[in-house]
Amino acid sequence: MTLNQALLCSTLIAVAAPAVGEEKRELGAHEHGHGGLNIALDGDVLAIELTAPGFDIVGFEYVAQSDEDKAAIEAGLAKLSDPLALFGLPDAANCTVTSFEADLHSEEAHHDDDHDDHDDHAEKHDEDHADHDDHEKDHDDHDDHAAEGHGEHDEHDHDDHGEVNHSEFHAEYQFTCANPAELTSIELTYFAQFPNAKELDVQLVNDAGASKVETTAAAPVVTLN
């Protein structure tokens, strides 16, 4: 991490985090069309952090299986990796991109862990069942009940896993501006790149302090001063 990045991280943690913490949403609790944007300006360095529901970027949130869905995710990440196509900065500010990264977060791993725990429980149940051969009739009744309950549990869990999956894209960008005094506004051309995106809650941190503003596709400009 560079010195500028460290300074920006400190700024965001000390000033922006308490303000946005009250509204922090866990993955899966987000609203389609509604994302979040953190903007920090420290001297000549501009940092932007974006979070957006998978639906906003690719039109779905389930785990990609088909080649078409996987291609859509790759295309979405490619667009998110082009910051100058997402954020219109004043030419007079003379800003250049110094770093960027974009990735996708999904609940899939969490569900797999739950399924593994369920498998471990089922295996232990089978071992316990083998230790009680002397109670054959009771276990026959138990097996019928367990098989029925286990089947319903599997069907319910897999249905839920297929329907409740959520994903969220996360991206971070850093710019250096030769004339930061001219950086008076940012046009969020992000909305034009991703038509499913309708709103961004913006948390802004600069010399004037911290502020919040809601931007929309119809009003996509963030004023910085």
C-alpha positions as CSV (number, residue, x, y, z in Angstrom):
1,M,0.0,0.0,0.0
2,T,1.3,3.4,-1.0
3,L,1.5,6.4,1.4
4,N,-1.4,8.0,-0.4
5,Q,-3.5,4.8,-0.1
6,A,-2.8,4.7,3.6
7,L,-3.8,8.3,4.0
8,L,-7.0,7.7,2.1
9,C,-7.8,4.5,4.1
10,S,-7.3,6.4,7.3
11,T,-9.6,9.2,6.1
12,L,-12.3,6.8,5.1
13,I,-12.1,4.8,8.3
14,A,-12.0,7.8,10.7
15,V,-14.7,9.9,9.0
16,A,-16.8,7.9,6.6
17,A,-17.1,4.6,8.4
18,P,-19.1,5.9,11.4
19,A,-21.5,7.6,9.1
20,V,-22.1,4.7,6.8
21,G,-22.0,2.1,9.5
22,E,-25.5,2.8,10.5
23,E,-26.8,2.0,7.1
24,K,-24.5,-1.0,6.4
25,R,-26.4,-3.8,4.7
26,E,-25.4,-7.4,4.9
27,L,-24.9,-9.3,1.6
28,G,-28.4,-10.5,0.6
29,A,-30.2,-7.6,2.3
30,H,-29.7,-5.1,-0.6
31,E,-32.3,-3.7,-2.9
32,H,-32.1,-4.2,-6.7
33,G,-31.1,-1.0,-8.5
34,H,-29.7,0.5,-5.3
35,G,-26.0,0.6,-4.7
36,G,-23.5,2.6,-2.6
37,L,-20.5,4.8,-3.3
38,N,-17.8,6.2,-1.0
39,I,-15.8,9.1,-2.3
40,A,-12.8,10.6,-0.5
41,L,-10.6,13.5,-1.7
42,D,-7.4,14.0,0.2
43,G,-5.0,16.5,-1.3
44,D,-4.5,15.5,-4.9
45,V,-5.7,11.9,-4.4
46,L,-9.3,10.9,-5.1
47,A,-10.5,7.5,-3.9
48,I,-13.8,5.9,-4.9
49,E,-15.3,2.7,-3.5
50,L,-18.4,1.2,-5.2
51,T,-20.8,-1.6,-4.1
52,A,-23.6,-2.8,-6.3
53,P,-26.1,-5.7,-6.3
54,G,-25.3,-8.3,-8.9
55,F,-28.6,-7.5,-10.5
56,D,-27.5,-4.0,-11.2
57,I,-24.4,-5.1,-13.1
58,V,-25.4,-8.3,-14.9
59,G,-29.2,-8.6,-14.4
60,F,-29.1,-11.6,-12.0
61,E,-27.8,-12.7,-8.6
62,Y,-27.8,-16.5,-8.7
63,V,-24.5,-18.4,-9.1
64,A,-23.5,-18.4,-12.8
65,Q,-23.7,-21.8,-14.4
66,S,-24.1,-21.3,-18.1
67,D,-21.5,-19.9,-20.4
68,E,-23.8,-17.0,-21.1
69,D,-24.0,-16.1,-17.5
70,K,-20.3,-16.5,-16.9
71,A,-19.6,-14.3,-19.9
72,A,-22.0,-11.6,-18.5
73,I,-20.0,-11.6,-15.3
74,E,-16.8,-11.2,-17.1
75,A,-18.2,-8.4,-19.2
76,G,-19.5,-6.7,-16.0
77,L,-16.1,-6.9,-14.3
78,A,-14.5,-5.6,-17.5
79,K,-16.8,-2.5,-17.4
80,L,-16.1,-2.0,-13.7
81,S,-12.4,-2.1,-14.5
82,D,-12.7,1.0,-16.7
83,P,-13.0,3.8,-14.1
84,L,-12.9,6.6,-16.7
85,A,-16.0,5.2,-18.3
86,L,-17.8,5.1,-15.0
87,F,-16.9,8.5,-13.5
88,G,-16.8,11.7,-15.5
89,L,-14.1,14.0,-14.0
90,P,-13.6,17.6,-15.1
91,D,-10.8,17.9,-17.7
92,A,-9.4,20.9,-15.9
93,A,-8.6,18.7,-12.8
94,N,-6.3,16.6,-15.0
95,C,-6.9,13.3,-13.1
96,T,-5.3,10.0,-14.0
97,V,-6.1,6.5,-12.8
98,T,-3.4,5.1,-10.4
99,S,-5.1,1.9,-9.3
100,F,-8.3,-0.1,-9.5
101,E,-9.8,-3.5,-8.8
102,A,-13.2,-5.1,-9.1
103,D,-14.6,-8.4,-7.9
104,L,-17.7,-10.3,-7.1
105,H,-18.9,-11.5,-3.7
106,S,-21.4,-14.3,-3.4
107,E,-23.2,-16.3,-0.7
108,E,-22.4,-19.6,-2.4
109,A,-19.5,-20.5,-0.1
110,H,-21.7,-19.9,2.9
111,H,-24.3,-22.3,1.7
112,D,-21.7,-24.9,0.8
113,D,-20.5,-24.8,4.4
114,D,-24.0,-25.3,5.7
115,H,-24.4,-28.2,3.4
116,D,-21.1,-29.7,4.6
117,D,-22.3,-29.4,8.2
118,H,-25.5,-31.1,7.3
119,D,-23.6,-34.0,5.6
120,D,-21.4,-34.4,8.8
121,H,-24.5,-34.5,10.9
122,A,-26.1,-37.2,8.6
123,E,-22.9,-39.3,8.7
124,K,-22.8,-39.1,12.5
125,H,-26.5,-40.1,12.6
126,D,-25.6,-43.2,10.5
127,E,-22.8,-44.2,12.9
128,D,-25.1,-43.8,15.9
129,H,-27.8,-45.8,14.2
130,A,-25.3,-48.7,13.6
131,D,-24.6,-48.8,17.3
132,H,-28.2,-49.7,18.1
133,D,-28.8,-52.9,16.2
134,D,-30.5,-54.5,19.2
135,H,-33.5,-52.1,18.7
136,E,-34.2,-53.0,15.1
137,K,-37.9,-52.3,15.2
138,D,-37.5,-48.9,16.9
139,H,-34.8,-48.0,14.4
140,D,-37.0,-49.1,11.4
141,D,-39.6,-46.6,12.6
142,H,-36.9,-44.1,13.2
143,D,-35.4,-44.7,9.7
144,D,-38.8,-44.1,8.1
145,H,-39.2,-40.9,10.0
146,A,-35.6,-39.7,9.4
147,A,-35.7,-40.6,5.7
148,E,-38.9,-38.6,5.3
149,G,-37.6,-35.6,7.3
150,H,-34.2,-35.7,5.7
151,G,-35.7,-35.7,2.2
152,E,-37.9,-32.7,3.1
153,H,-34.9,-30.9,4.6
154,D,-32.7,-31.5,1.5
155,E,-35.4,-30.3,-0.8
156,H,-36.2,-27.2,1.3
157,D,-32.5,-26.3,1.7
158,H,-31.6,-26.7,-2.0
159,D,-34.7,-24.8,-3.1
160,D,-33.7,-22.0,-0.7
161,H,-30.1,-22.1,-1.9
162,G,-31.2,-21.8,-5.5
163,E,-33.7,-19.0,-4.9
164,V,-32.1,-16.9,-2.1
165,N,-28.6,-16.6,-3.6
166,H,-27.3,-13.0,-3.6
167,S,-24.2,-11.5,-5.1
168,E,-22.6,-8.1,-4.9
169,F,-20.0,-6.4,-7.0
170,H,-17.3,-4.4,-5.2
171,A,-14.8,-2.1,-6.8
172,E,-12.2,0.4,-5.6
173,Y,-10.5,3.2,-7.7
174,Q,-7.8,5.7,-7.0
175,F,-6.9,8.8,-9.1
176,T,-4.2,11.4,-8.8
177,C,-5.3,14.9,-9.9
178,A,-2.8,17.5,-11.0
179,N,-5.3,20.3,-10.3
180,P,-7.5,19.1,-7.4
181,A,-9.0,22.5,-6.9
182,E,-10.8,22.0,-10.3
183,L,-12.3,18.7,-9.1
184,T,-15.6,20.3,-8.3
185,S,-18.0,17.5,-9.4
186,I,-18.2,13.9,-10.6
187,E,-20.7,12.8,-13.2
188,L,-21.7,9.2,-12.6
189,T,-21.6,7.8,-16.1
190,Y,-21.8,4.5,-14.2
191,F,-25.6,4.7,-14.7
192,A,-25.3,4.8,-18.5
193,Q,-23.0,1.7,-18.4
194,F,-25.4,-0.3,-16.2
195,P,-29.1,0.5,-17.0
196,N,-30.4,-1.8,-14.2
197,A,-28.7,0.6,-11.7
198,K,-31.2,3.3,-10.6
199,E,-29.7,4.9,-7.4
200,L,-26.4,5.2,-5.6
201,D,-26.2,6.4,-2.0
202,V,-23.0,8.5,-1.9
203,Q,-20.9,9.1,1.2
204,L,-18.5,12.0,0.5
205,V,-15.4,12.9,2.5
206,N,-13.3,15.9,1.7
207,D,-11.8,19.0,3.4
208,A,-15.3,20.2,4.1
209,G,-16.0,17.1,6.2
210,A,-18.4,14.2,5.5
211,S,-21.8,14.4,3.8
212,K,-24.3,12.2,2.2
213,V,-26.2,12.5,-1.0
214,E,-28.4,10.2,-3.1
215,T,-27.8,10.2,-6.8
216,T,-30.0,8.6,-9.5
217,A,-29.8,7.9,-13.2
218,A,-31.9,11.0,-13.7
219,A,-29.6,13.2,-11.5
220,P,-26.1,11.5,-11.8
221,V,-23.9,14.4,-10.7
222,V,-22.1,14.6,-7.3
223,T,-21.0,18.1,-6.3
224,L,-17.7,18.1,-4.3
225,N,-17.7,21.6,-3.0
